[in-house]
């Protein structure tokens, strides 16, 4: 076991709901500054795992910790971006972010507002500060959600299929924004857990990919990535190493699905 | 032809009102079988509205003096308990049996008892209006607060909103759509109970005005009282809708 205590650590983690095992025997260590993409099909428990790291759900078995301390409840250190609802619909963008800052940092109202403006500028929303979520496109809402998550001074960012509902163009530009914000910051490395079911997205973003198999959710592949700098998106995806990785992950996926099908077929035949 | 149809459709509401007014006018001054006495002409009613304007205003004032305090207290109590009951399971469990039993009791059956135990008729009327408005407001608020999407709760937990703050900052706001449907039902019921109470034995208010002139067989004034009541209720409902639109602007997209 590593001596450093920074980052996330799950030990023999298990979670079941209504007697059904959702996650089983998860052993995972995510070091500080890593950008981990969590891949898995629907029902593989990837959102549950994210909620456990966020402290929104408590495990039934095993231990889960952040910087060596047991995770018991949500904290601003571990900020979350959900797919489509990280902002309160009755508050403007600025009010949403300001509220989060005021609740998590002990700062004056004026300072909180100022800080909120800074973070909204950072994600390119300086002209929509006083708009309500319903007045914004899905992409802009997610930019706001990311600004809110970062504004509270998070050391870890947990993103649950944040771009799943976006069109490809918005999606690509938000992926680049996340890369810039999470992997670009050298003085303050942000540990990121990014849940997605899009293999290309995972490969593009991650410094490491974890693939979850389903029923019950368990880690079936753990792949460190070390790719060249992403300069041009389409060129980057044509890179041979990148394509090989995508194929390898697809295979790991399919193998799990096929094994499960085989298991069901055998089980059926034995009756 | 097309534009004619368009205009006909656009103004059909007003045209239909004019049509009804025509029928009334015809009945009031026309055929032998009708009675001008029981069906006063529109002109007589308009005169009554004008001549009794001060008394009508006073009656509306007296009615509002009963309605508004009772309704506001019902709204404050109903919304507060509703939010608590929708958010805290032991409070919900505690209140469920009594609300299941008491909410469906028609509020007018309390009238005799209210008159017997409360010192003034004013208090009995306001108590009945309170009861009428309270249950729908409470029940709708509680249902709304119990049904707050998980997403808002998680969101609140993430940014560190505590249990107490959650009640007013999240539960209260997120339940506003249900709260307003309760407020609206409660408003309708409290109007009914207000006028019922006034017809019974009050000596002020809109219900009393109508009953008073009916007793003297002054039908122009009586009909004027009914029309005026309609106007007052309509004005309050419009005001209500205005406030509702202002507060629920954010539900447009959801």
Interface residues (C-beta under 8 A of the other chain):
Chain A: X54 X56 X73 X74 X75 X76 X79 X80 X82 X85 X86 X87 X88 X89 X90 X99 X100 X103 X104 X132 X133 X134 X148 X152
Chain B: X149 X151 X152 X154 X155 X157 X158 X159 X160 X161 X170 X173 X174 X249 X250 X251 X252 X253 X254
